[in-house]
């Protein structure tokens, strides 16, 4: 009746007074866009928890795969030396990625310290336990999923472990 700026209606001695005030958080104002970096940060705790789980359960059968729907990074514990070993999917391992992984995207993997495929068909990196915190590894994995594989951080990150999807 009075629009969105009406914050109160006062009645006194049979007379009605309308008090106008500027609206805060008006419905006709678009919400501020959330940056991909902020959206990625929402996933850090969950990924860091998986990295912590890997550190505590150093066994060849233990792993966590972080799947951004286009490509994935799979990590597993290593005990000699103590580390987290991760492989980022390559075009050799997943043919549909061959055209997506441009030289610029491969350069981003190299910039993050990932080695070219060799013993395995994937890019790989070992995170020494005494040099990397869980959250630091998590942020790097999420950045790779976003920047290299195009993961949309506004969607749920699919995590699969030795026990199946989480």
Residue pairs with C-beta under 8 A, 6 or more apart in sequence:
2 9
2 18
4 23
4 26
4 27
4 28
5 20
5 21
5 22
5 23
6 18
6 19
6 20
7 19
7 20
7 21
7 23
8 18
8 19
8 21
9 16
9 17
9 18
9 19
10 16
10 17
10 18
10 19
11 17
34 154
36 146
36 153
39 153
39 154
40 139
40 142
40 143
40 146
40 153
41 139
42 153
43 138
43 142
43 153
43 157
44 135
44 138
44 139
44 142
45 135
45 138
46 157
46 159
47 66
47 137
47 138
47 141
47 142
47 157
47 159
48 134
48 135
48 137
48 138
49 134
50 64
50 66
50 75
50 138
50 159
50 161
51 64
51 75
51 84
51 134
51 137
51 138
52 134
53 62
53 64
53 161
54 62
54 63
54 64
54 75
54 76
54 77
54 84
55 77
55 82
55 84
55 129
55 134
57 77
58 77
58 78
58 79
58 82
59 77
60 76
61 162
62 76
62 77
62 161
62 162
63 74
63 75
63 76
63 161
63 162
64 74
64 75
64 76
64 159
64 160
64 161
65 72
65 73
65 74
65 75
65 159
65 160
65 161
66 72
66 73
66 74
66 75
66 141
66 142
66 145
66 157
66 158
66 159
67 157
67 158
67 159
67 160
68 145
68 146
68 149
68 150
68 151
68 152
68 157
68 158
69 151
69 152
69 155
69 158
70 97
70 100
70 149
70 150
70 151
71 88
71 89
71 94
71 97
71 100
71 145
71 148
71 149
71 150
72 88
72 89
72 145
72 149
73 86
73 87
73 88
73 89
73 141
73 144
73 145
74 86
74 87
74 122
75 84
75 85
75 86
75 87
75 137
75 141
76 84
76 85
76 86
77 83
77 84
77 85
78 84
78 85
78 126
81 128
81 129
82 128
82 129
82 130
83 126
83 127
83 128
83 129
84 126
84 127
84 129
84 132
84 137
85 124
85 125
85 126
85 127
86 124
86 125
86 126
86 127
86 137
86 141
87 120
87 122
87 123
87 124
88 109
88 114
88 122
88 123
88 124
88 125
88 144
88 148
89 97
89 122
89 123
89 149
90 97
90 101
90 117
90 121
90 122
90 123
91 97
91 98
91 99
91 100
91 101
92 98
92 117
92 121
92 122
93 117
93 120
93 121
93 122
97 149
100 149
100 150
101 148
105 147
105 148
106 123
108 144
108 147
108 148
109 123
109 144
109 148
110 116
112 125
112 140
112 143
112 144
113 125
114 123
114 124
114 125
114 144
115 123
115 124
115 125
116 123
117 123
117 124
118 124
127 137
142 151
142 153
142 157
145 151
145 157
146 153
151 157
158 165
159 165
159 166
160 166
